[in-house]
Amino acid sequence: MTQAEDREASGRHGLPVAAGSQPLPVSASPYTGSAEFELLSRVARPRPDLGGALKILSGGVDFAELFKLAEYHGVRPQLIESLYRMSWEAVPAATRSFFENFRRIHGARALFVSQELCRLSEAFDRAGLRYATFKGPTLAALLHGDVSRREYVDIDIIVPRQQIDDAERMLGEFGYRAADGPRAYRRAFLAHLRQYAFVHPDSNLAVDLHWNFTGTHVPFPLTPEALWQDLDTVIIGNRAVTTPSRENLALLLAGHGTKEAWRSLGWICDFATLIDRYPDLDWLAVHERARANRCGDTILLGCAMAEELAGTPVPRALLGAREKSSRVRMLTGRLARDLREGLPDSPEGENFSDFHLCERRIDRIVGALRLAFIRTSGDYDAMRLPQLLWPAYYATRPFRLAAKAMMALGRRTRR
């Protein structure tokens, strides 16, 4: 997950409150049952099933829970649009007013973020810096035709590795500040993530600056080298903004979703919408490119999750490969079940979901070994040494990880 993906721009739970109104009551957890999730899966898909959604609404839903769950999965705009298309059937007047207020606030925020993206894009072009932007308003415009039809809280930009320092300086000129400490700290403990986060203090808008798409310990279906060879543009406002090509976007979305264990319905519906909007993509070639990077299962898993939860058929060219992969079938069943049942990530598993990217066991083993010797911010937080002694973390990290593993084993034994 990007460092800023969990930042919520519009307050606690993102719930807008109009003057003189009261927020919807919110329960303690977004996991109360299947009716609200099933409703979301029907309205967030590229071809909403409004008939099925209406039946669920008629049976009664918890609207506070529905909104909170939609926030968790990043599909509030799709939910509200579908409720509008169903003439707000079975939605109480106060709830409708609450939802419409959120839509106005989200629309204003989306417009602001899009304008900032255009401003940064123009500055990158003027400075002669190569860049591409992905997710955020770019993906909303590309897949949905409207920057307000998708949720996002930051801007994601990738630049060539050798231009990171120049890009940092340019963001600084625009008022952005590093979110995770000074440069020496970031290079020592965060460089393995191959992205840094910057935040503007006035707007709280974050920019995640990437030079690759995943950490150094795992492969990814799309490499930066392939990205720079095949770029495209999307119109945001009156500006053409540089983006990955459609084929590269398929690799990127499948890789990101798999790295994060497809725990967001929004990500699944993004991938499903890509399949639906661009039926002429050469999916066999896309899959072969992912396989060449030892991540072929990411494409098959993304297609399988899109079919399972968004009703989007697997591209015909990949049907055979999907059926042959027992690993993809196993992961699809488990991840879809966890989503439907609202099971949160386990503490032991959440830090290692990116190993789903590795279709070969040897890559998972090598990745785990690499991770054992990478200095991270967790090492610094556990034992804050002066900068002169930072190299010692290479020696202490394996022991810290071993202690964590023993503690986790002890917790499981006591259950």
C-alpha positions in Angstrom: 0.0 0.0 0.0 1.2 3.5 -0.7 2.3 5.4 2.4 -0.5 7.9 2.1 -3.3 5.6 1.1 -4.7 5.4 4.6 -4.8 9.2 5.0 -8.4 10.3 5.1 -8.9 13.9 3.7 -12.4 14.6 5.0 -12.2 13.9 8.8 -13.1 10.9 11.0 -14.7 8.2 8.8 -14.8 10.8 6.0 -18.4 11.6 7.0 -19.5 15.1 6.0 -21.8 17.0 8.4 -23.8 19.9 7.2 -24.5 22.9 9.4 -27.2 22.0 11.9 -27.3 18.3 11.0 -26.2 15.2 12.9 -23.9 12.5 11.5 -25.3 9.1 10.9 -24.7 6.8 13.9 -21.7 4.6 13.2 -21.2 1.2 14.7 -17.8 0.1 16.1 -16.8 -2.1 13.2 -17.5 -2.2 9.4 -18.1 -5.9 9.6 -21.7 -6.7 10.5 -22.8 -9.2 7.9 -23.2 -9.8 4.2 -26.2 -7.7 3.2 -24.3 -4.4 3.1 -21.3 -5.9 1.4 -23.4 -7.7 -1.2 -25.1 -4.4 -2.0 -21.8 -2.7 -2.5 -20.5 -5.4 -4.8 -23.6 -5.0 -7.0 -23.4 -1.2 -7.3 -19.6 -0.7 -7.5 -19.1 -3.0 -10.4 -18.6 -1.6 -14.0 -22.2 -2.6 -14.9 -24.2 -2.1 -11.7 -26.9 -4.6 -10.9 -29.5 -2.2 -9.8 -32.3 -4.8 -9.7 -30.3 -7.0 -7.3 -29.3 -4.0 -5.2 -33.0 -2.8 -5.0 -34.0 -6.3 -3.6 -31.3 -6.0 -0.9 -32.5 -2.5 -0.1 -36.1 -3.6 0.2 -35.0 -6.2 2.7 -33.5 -3.6 4.9 -29.9 -2.5 5.5 -28.0 -0.5 8.1 -27.2 2.7 6.2 -24.6 3.9 8.7 -22.9 0.5 8.3 -23.3 0.7 4.6 -21.6 4.1 4.4 -18.8 3.0 6.7 -18.2 -0.1 4.7 -18.3 1.8 1.4 -15.6 4.1 2.9 -13.4 1.2 3.9 -13.6 -0.2 0.4 -13.3 3.2 -1.3 -16.6 3.0 -3.3 -18.8 5.8 -1.8 -19.1 7.6 -5.1 -20.4 4.5 -6.9 -22.8 3.7 -4.0 -24.3 7.2 -4.1 -24.6 7.3 -7.8 -26.4 4.0 -7.9 -28.8 5.1 -5.1 -29.6 8.2 -7.1 -30.2 6.0 -10.2 -32.7 4.0 -8.1 -34.5 7.2 -7.2 -33.3 6.8 -3.6 -35.7 3.9 -3.1 -36.0 2.8 0.5 -33.5 5.4 1.6 -34.7 7.7 4.5 -34.8 11.4 3.7 -32.2 12.3 6.3 -29.8 9.6 5.0 -30.3 10.8 1.5 -29.4 14.4 2.5 -26.3 13.0 4.4 -25.1 11.1 1.3 -25.7 14.0 -1.1 -23.7 16.2 1.2 -20.8 13.8 1.0 -21.0 13.8 -2.8 -20.7 17.6 -2.8 -17.7 17.6 -0.5 -16.0 14.7 -2.4 -16.6 16.5 -5.8 -15.0 19.6 -4.5 -12.0 17.7 -3.1 -11.6 15.7 -6.4 -11.6 18.9 -8.4 -8.9 20.4 -6.1 -6.7 17.3 -6.3 -7.1 17.2 -10.1 -6.1 20.9 -10.4 -3.0 20.2 -8.2 -2.1 17.2 -10.4 -2.3 19.5 -13.5 -0.2 22.1 -11.8 2.5 19.5 -10.9 2.3 17.9 -14.3 3.0 21.3 -16.0 5.9 21.9 -13.6 7.4 18.5 -14.4 7.1 19.2 -18.1 8.6 22.6 -17.8 11.6 21.3 -15.8 12.2 18.5 -18.3 11.5 15.7 -15.8 10.1 12.5 -17.1 7.0 11.3 -15.1 3.9 9.3 -15.2 0.9 9.5 -12.9 -1.3 6.6 -12.0 -4.3 5.9 -9.7 -6.0 8.9 -8.1 -7.8 11.3 -10.5 -5.9 9.8 -13.5 -7.6 6.4 -13.0 -10.9 8.0 -12.2 -10.9 9.9 -15.5 -9.5 7.0 -17.5 -11.9 4.3 -16.2 -15.0 6.3 -15.2 -14.7 9.5 -17.4 -15.0 11.7 -14.3 -12.5 12.6 -11.6 -15.2 12.5 -9.0 -16.4 8.9 -9.7 -13.7 7.3 -7.7 -12.2 7.8 -4.2 -8.6 8.8 -3.6 -6.7 10.8 -1.1 -3.3 11.4 -2.8 -1.4 11.8 -6.0 0.9 9.0 -7.2 3.8 10.0 -9.5 6.7 7.8 -10.8 9.9 9.3 -12.1 13.2 7.6 -13.2 15.4 6.7 -10.3 18.1 9.1 -11.3 15.6 12.0 -11.2 14.3 11.5 -7.6 16.4 14.3 -6.1 15.3 16.7 -8.8 11.6 15.7 -8.3 12.0 16.1 -4.5 13.4 19.6 -5.0 10.5 20.6 -7.3 7.9 19.3 -4.8 9.7 21.4 -2.1 9.3 24.5 -4.3 5.6 23.9 -4.4 5.5 23.7 -0.6 5.5 19.9 -0.1 7.4 18.5 2.8 8.7 14.9 3.4 6.2 13.0 5.5 8.7 10.6 7.0 11.6 12.6 8.2 14.8 14.0 6.8 16.5 12.6 3.6 19.2 10.7 5.5 16.6 8.8 7.5 14.4 8.0 4.5 17.4 6.7 2.5 18.5 4.5 5.4 15.1 3.0 6.4 12.6 3.6 3.7 14.5 3.4 0.4 13.7 -0.3 0.1 10.0 0.7 -0.4 11.2 2.6 -3.5 8.8 5.5 -2.8 8.6 8.5 -0.5 5.6 10.5 0.7 5.3 14.3 0.7 2.5 16.3 2.2 1.5 19.9 1.7 0.9 21.5 5.2 -1.9 23.8 4.0 -4.1 21.3 2.2 -2.9 18.0 3.8 -2.7 16.7 0.2 -0.1 13.9 -0.1 2.1 13.1 -3.1 3.6 9.6 -3.2 6.8 9.9 -5.3 7.8 6.5 -6.8 10.7 5.2 -8.8 9.4 1.6 -8.8 6.2 -0.1 -8.0 7.1 -2.4 -5.1 9.8 -3.1 -2.5 13.2 -4.5 -3.3 12.4 -7.9 -2.0 9.7 -9.1 -4.4 9.1 -9.0 -8.1 6.4 -7.0 -9.8 4.6 -7.6 -13.2 5.5 -4.2 -14.5 9.1 -2.8 -14.5 10.0 0.9 -14.7 11.9 0.1 -17.9 8.8 -1.3 -19.6 6.7 1.7 -18.3 9.0 4.3 -19.9 8.9 2.5 -23.2 5.1 2.7 -23.5 3.3 5.8 -22.2 -0.1 7.3 -22.9 -2.0 10.4 -21.8 -5.4 11.2 -20.3 -7.1 14.5 -20.3 -7.6 16.1 -16.9 -9.4 19.4 -17.2 -7.7 21.0 -20.2 -4.4 19.3 -19.8 -3.0 16.0 -21.2 -1.4 14.2 -18.3 1.2 11.4 -18.9 0.0 7.9 -17.7 1.0 4.3 -18.3 -0.4 2.6 -21.4 -3.5 0.5 -21.1 -1.5 -2.7 -21.1 0.9 -1.4 -18.5 -2.0 -0.2 -16.4 -3.4 -3.8 -16.4 -0.1 -5.0 -15.1 0.1 -2.2 -12.5 -3.4 -2.7 -11.2 -3.1 -6.5 -11.0 0.3 -6.2 -9.2 -0.9 -3.6 -6.8 -4.1 -5.5 -5.9 -2.2 -8.8 -5.4 0.5 -7.1 -3.3 -2.3 -5.8 -1.0 -4.1 -9.2 -1.0 -7.1 -7.6 -2.9 -8.5 -6.5 0.4 -10.4 -3.5 -1.1 -13.6 -4.0 -3.2 -12.6 -0.7 -4.9 -9.4 -2.1 -6.3 -11.3 -5.2 -7.6 -13.8 -3.0 -9.3 -11.1 -0.9 -10.9 -9.6 -4.0 -12.5 -13.0 -5.2 -13.5 -13.7 -1.8 -15.1 -10.5 -2.0 -17.0 -11.5 -5.4 -18.4 -14.9 -4.1 -19.3 -13.9 -0.8 -20.8 -11.0 -2.1 -22.9 -12.2 -5.5 -24.4 -9.6 -5.3 -27.2 -6.6 -5.5 -24.8 -4.3 -8.4 -25.7 -4.7 -10.2 -22.4 -2.6 -13.2 -23.5 0.3 -10.8 -24.2 -0.3 -9.0 -20.9 -0.2 -12.4 -19.0 3.0 -13.4 -20.8 4.7 -10.2 -19.8 3.7 -10.8 -16.2 5.0 -14.3 -16.4 8.3 -13.1 -17.8 8.6 -11.1 -14.6 7.7 -14.2 -12.5 4.3 -12.7 -11.6 1.9 -14.3 -14.1 -0.6 -15.3 -11.4 -1.3 -11.6 -10.6 -3.2 -11.2 -13.9 -5.1 -14.5 -13.4 -5.9 -13.6 -9.8 -7.1 -10.1 -10.7 -9.4 -11.5 -13.4 -10.7 -14.2 -11.1 -11.5 -11.7 -8.3 -13.2 -9.4 -10.8 -15.4 -12.3 -11.9 -16.1 -13.5 -8.4 -17.0 -10.1 -6.8 -17.8 -7.7 -9.7 -19.5 -10.1 -12.2 -17.0 -9.3 -14.9 -16.2 -12.4 -17.1 -12.6 -13.5 -17.3 -11.2 -12.6 -20.7 -11.6 -15.5 -23.0 -7.9 -15.7 -23.8 -7.1 -16.4 -20.1 -9.9 -18.9 -19.3 -7.7 -21.9 -19.8 -4.7 -20.6 -17.7 -7.1 -19.5 -14.9 -8.7 -23.0 -14.7 -5.3 -24.7 -14.7 -3.9 -22.7 -11.8 -4.7 -24.4 -8.5 -2.9 -21.6 -6.7 -5.1 -18.9 -8.2 -8.2 -20.9 -7.4 -7.1 -21.3 -3.8 -6.3 -17.6 -3.4 -9.5 -16.5 -5.1 -11.6 -18.6 -2.7 -9.8 -17.4 0.4 -9.5 -13.7 -0.4 -13.1 -13.5 -1.7 -14.4 -15.3 1.5 -12.4 -13.0 3.7 -13.9 -9.9 2.0 -17.4 -11.2 2.2 -17.0 -12.1 5.9 -15.2 -8.9 6.7 -12.2 -10.6 8.1 -9.4 -8.2 8.8 -5.8 -9.0 8.0 -4.1 -11.1 10.7 -1.2 -9.3 12.5 1.2 -12.1 11.3 0.0 -12.0 7.7 -0.5 -8.3 6.9 3.2 -7.6 6.6 3.8 -10.4 4.1 0.8 -10.1 1.7 3.2 -8.8 -0.9 4.6 -12.3 -1.2 1.4 -13.1 -3.1 3.2 -11.5 -6.0 5.7 -14.4 -6.2 4.3 -17.3 -8.2 7.4 -19.3 -7.6 8.3 -20.6 -4.1 11.9 -19.9 -4.6 11.1 -16.2 -5.1 9.2 -16.2 -1.8 12.1 -17.7 0.0 14.6 -15.3 -1.6 12.3 -12.4 -0.8 12.0 -13.4 2.9 15.8 -13.7 3.2 16.2 -10.2 1.6 13.6 -8.8 3.9 15.5 -10.2 6.9 18.5 -8.0 6.2 16.7 -4.8 5.1 16.8 -1.9 7.6 13.3 -0.5 8.2 11.7 2.2 10.2 10.5 -0.6 12.7 14.2 -1.3 13.5 14.8 2.3 14.3 11.7 2.6 16.4 12.6 -0.5 18.4 16.1 0.8 19.1 16.9 4.4 18.3 20.6 4.5 17.6 22.5 7.7 16.6 23.1 8.0 12.8 26.7 7.0 13.1 25.6 3.6 14.3 22.8 3.0 11.8 24.9 0.3 9.9 24.5 -1.8 13.1 20.8 -2.4 12.2 21.9 -4.8 9.5 23.3 -7.1 12.3 20.5 -6.5 14.8 17.5 -6.9 12.5 17.5 -10.7 12.1 17.5 -11.0 15.9 14.6 -8.6 16.2 12.6 -10.5 13.6 13.3 -13.8 15.4 12.1 -12.3 18.6 8.9 -11.1 16.9 8.4 -14.6 15.4 8.8 -16.2 18.8 6.2 -13.8 20.4 3.7 -14.5 17.6 4.3 -18.3 18.0 3.6 -17.8 21.7 0.4 -16.0 21.1 -0.9 -18.7 18.8 0.1 -21.4 21.3 -1.9 -19.7 24.1 -5.1 -19.5 22.0 
